Amino acid sequence: MAKTEHYYTKFEEGKFYHIYNRSIDRQLLFKSDANYKFFLKKFDQYLSKVLDVYAFCLLGNHFHLLIRVKESLRVIKTIGDFSAHDIVSKQFRIFFQSYALAFNIQHKRIGTLFQTPFKRALINDEFY
């Protein structure tokens, strides 16, 4: 079970995070090789501008990511003064929605695919 703080950890520029989540009811997130590829394609599309990926593990009903939030997020701000947390969280939300919508259409299902909120743990030592 995730620690409570893993639901509320704020994203900060230049910091490393362990991102993880699973599907609702532990059903499959990936039912084919194409689903894995599509997940990575959408991840790149929505998140490569705001973070770097150092490692990932995609399993049948969940995933793990080791990411680092980019330090230049202020450059991509368009309107208003948004924090790094606001920007990264929004991009994850759009990514999850995009994948879930396509997955639901492909597999003729409706409703939520991912547990919410997704979990993130700040990595602040070499041991973690």
C-alpha positions, -999 to +999 in steps of 0.1 A: +000+000+000+012+035-009+023+058+019-001+087+024+025+113+015+029+096-019-005+110-028+003+145-020+040+150-028+045+182-048+066+182-079+097+206-079+120+215-107+152+194-108+140+167-084+138+130-089+105+111-084+092+075-084+059+076-102+036+046-099+000+036-104-022+007-114-055+001-130-088+001-111-096-033-097-062-045-108-074-052-143-050-051-172-037-017-184-019-034-213-037-061-232-013-062-262+022-052-272+005-023-291-009-010-258+026-008-243+039+011-273+009+034-274+014+042-236+050+051-242+041+072-273+015+092-254+039+095-224+065+110-247+039+133-264+026+148-232+055+146-207+089+148-225+088+186-224+085+187-186+105+158-174+132+133-182+128+095-178+156+075-163+139+042-160+105+026-165+088-007-159+054-014-175+037-045-161+003-059-169-018-039-145+006-012-132+037+008-140+067+024-124+087+054-136+119+071-124+117+107-136+134+140-130+114+172-135+132+196-159+146+228-144+135+250-172+097+247-168+093+285-166+102+286-203+071+266-213+046+286-193+021+303-215-004+322-194-003+330-157+021+319-130+020+282-126+042+262-103+062+232-115+037+210-096+008+225-115+025+220-149+037+184-143+004+174-127-016+188-156+005+170-182+001+137-163-036+142-161-038+148-199-016+118-205-037+095-184-069+107-200-055+103-235-044+067-229-076+057-210-098+071-238-080+052-265-078+020-244-115+022-236-125+027-273-102-002-284-115-026-257-151-014-258-152-004-221-163+027-203-152+044-171-120+051-152-089+031-160-064+044-135-066+047-098-065+083-087-046+101-076-014+086-091+014+080-066+047+099-065+075+097-041+103+122-039+137+105-042+161+123-020+188+097-013+209+071-032+193+042-013+158+048-026 
